[in-house]
Amino acid sequence: MVSNKTMLISSIILSAGIIAGGSLISSKSTPVSSPISEKIDMKDTIFLDSKEAAKLLGITEKELLKIIAEEKRMLETTGSFEGEMLPYVMIEQKRYFERTKLIMWAQESAAQHKEY
């Protein structure tokens, strides 16, 4: 039979170990995660603004706006447009481009050798 003295010493050692382990775990600093909005990378978003869309296409924002204006002019002049027009949506007077549609437009335009 284990003596009361041995049981007491074992309990004290076990308690000290639990306290020491708990204090070590709590003393380690854990980095505070940034808000979700800061974690979103451009490649994770669905809609891109003009600047981001131009960057994705590898052209300047001025060239992107020129393409939009030229396609609009061609549509108004002829009443039709051959192929797919640069896809975008207007929200409160600002253009947004859907990433996958933009890539598909670029592939189709390149395949058709479009010139602007």
C-alpha positions as CSV (number, residue, x, y, z in Angstrom):
1,M,0.0,0.0,0.0
2,V,1.2,3.4,-0.9
3,S,1.8,5.7,2.1
4,N,0.0,9.0,2.4
5,K,3.4,10.8,2.3
6,T,4.2,9.2,-1.2
7,M,0.7,10.0,-2.4
8,L,1.1,13.6,-1.3
9,I,4.5,14.1,-2.9
10,S,3.2,12.6,-6.2
11,S,0.2,14.9,-6.2
12,I,2.4,17.9,-5.6
13,I,4.8,17.0,-8.4
14,L,1.9,16.3,-10.8
15,S,0.2,19.6,-9.9
16,A,3.5,21.5,-10.3
17,G,3.9,20.0,-13.8
18,I,0.4,20.9,-14.8
19,I,0.9,24.5,-13.6
20,A,4.3,24.8,-15.3
21,G,3.0,23.4,-18.5
22,G,0.0,25.7,-18.5
23,S,2.1,28.8,-17.8
24,L,4.5,27.9,-20.6
25,I,1.6,27.4,-23.1
26,S,-0.1,30.7,-22.1
27,S,3.2,32.7,-22.2
28,K,3.8,31.9,-25.8
29,S,2.7,34.9,-27.9
30,T,0.3,34.0,-30.7
31,P,0.1,36.3,-33.6
32,V,-3.2,38.1,-33.9
33,S,-4.7,37.2,-37.2
34,S,-5.6,40.1,-39.5
35,P,-9.1,40.8,-40.6
36,I,-10.4,38.7,-43.5
37,S,-10.5,41.7,-45.8
38,E,-6.7,42.1,-45.4
39,K,-6.1,38.4,-46.2
40,I,-7.9,38.5,-49.5
41,D,-5.4,38.5,-52.3
42,M,-6.3,39.9,-55.7
43,K,-6.3,36.3,-57.1
44,D,-9.0,35.4,-54.6
45,T,-11.6,38.0,-55.7
46,I,-14.2,37.5,-58.4
47,F,-14.6,41.1,-59.5
48,L,-11.7,43.3,-60.4
49,D,-11.6,47.0,-60.8
50,S,-10.1,48.6,-64.0
51,K,-6.6,48.8,-62.5
52,E,-6.6,45.1,-61.4
53,A,-8.2,44.0,-64.7
54,A,-5.5,45.8,-66.7
55,K,-2.8,44.2,-64.5
56,L,-4.3,40.7,-65.0
57,L,-4.3,41.3,-68.8
58,G,-0.8,42.7,-68.7
59,I,-1.8,46.0,-70.2
60,T,-2.2,49.6,-68.9
61,E,-5.4,50.9,-67.5
62,K,-5.4,53.5,-70.4
63,E,-5.2,50.6,-72.9
64,L,-8.1,48.8,-71.2
65,L,-10.3,51.9,-71.4
66,K,-9.3,52.4,-75.0
67,I,-10.5,48.8,-75.8
68,I,-13.8,49.5,-74.1
69,A,-14.3,52.8,-76.0
70,E,-13.3,51.2,-79.4
71,E,-15.7,48.3,-78.9
72,K,-18.5,50.7,-78.0
73,R,-17.7,52.8,-81.0
74,M,-17.7,49.8,-83.3
75,L,-21.0,48.6,-81.9
76,E,-22.6,52.0,-82.3
77,T,-21.2,52.5,-85.8
78,T,-22.1,49.1,-87.3
79,G,-25.0,48.1,-85.0
80,S,-23.2,44.8,-84.2
81,F,-19.9,43.5,-82.9
82,E,-18.1,40.4,-84.1
83,G,-16.9,38.2,-81.3
84,E,-17.2,38.8,-77.6
85,M,-16.9,42.3,-76.2
86,L,-14.8,43.0,-73.1
87,P,-17.0,41.8,-70.3
88,Y,-17.7,44.2,-67.4
89,V,-20.5,45.3,-65.1
90,M,-21.2,48.9,-64.0
91,I,-21.9,49.5,-60.3
92,E,-22.4,53.0,-59.2
93,Q,-20.6,54.4,-62.2
94,K,-17.6,52.1,-61.7
95,R,-16.6,49.2,-63.9
96,Y,-15.9,45.8,-62.5
97,F,-14.6,42.9,-64.5
98,E,-15.3,39.2,-63.7
99,R,-12.0,37.4,-63.6
100,T,-12.8,34.2,-65.5
101,K,-14.8,36.0,-68.2
102,L,-11.9,38.4,-68.6
103,I,-9.5,35.6,-69.2
104,M,-11.8,33.9,-71.6
105,W,-12.2,37.2,-73.5
106,A,-8.5,37.6,-73.7
107,Q,-8.1,34.1,-75.1
108,E,-10.8,34.6,-77.7
109,S,-9.5,38.0,-78.7
110,A,-6.0,36.6,-79.1
111,A,-7.2,33.7,-81.1
112,Q,-9.1,36.1,-83.5
113,H,-6.1,38.4,-83.7
114,K,-8.2,41.4,-82.8
115,E,-6.6,44.8,-83.2
116,Y,-7.6,47.9,-81.3
